Amino acid sequence: MKQNFSNRIINIGDSGFGCLLTIVLLSLLLGSVGLQWIVNGVLIFIALLTITPIVGFWVFRWWLKKNLVEDDCPVCSYKLTGLNQTDLRCPNCGEVVKIEAGKFTRETPPGTIDVEVVDVSELD
């Protein structure tokens, strides 16, 4: 019978119950002495450590949804994904494209006239 009781105590210690009991007793001792502000500070710190990553994850998702642009390359119609207000090189044709207002545009030097080619043989 003693052997079962000692095994049970070891299992309680392994489950973390002893640590929880120590924390509760320590907080009650500090509260009775008048140092409850220490316990409150530790609890607020633990709450901030728990809540901050969750809120940060949702803020990052919101920012990514707002700034991620998915569109076709204006030169070769390859599907591209990039962040708004950045430059990007198309992996298919190698053209440098700029992302502005949710659309991809060609990055051309000033004075360049962009024309579309029309095949004359198709008109006959």
C-alpha angles and dihedrals in degrees: 000000000000090000093058091048093051091048089051092052091050091051092050090051092049093052094061094248091121091054091049091049090050091051092049092049092046092050091049090050093049090046093052092050092051099257097113089129089071091055091046091050092051092048092049090049092051090048091051091049089053100042101040098069091047094051091042091054092053092046090051091050091050092049092047092049089050097047106032113100125194116188143129124277109257091224107043104008092239113159108253134183124198146141121275118261094021137110121243136184115224109238091211104050102010094235117149109236130186123217112223128162093350096306135097116238131182116259102228129170117252114276095028115134113212114211134177119231118234118200107227095201090066092058094064 
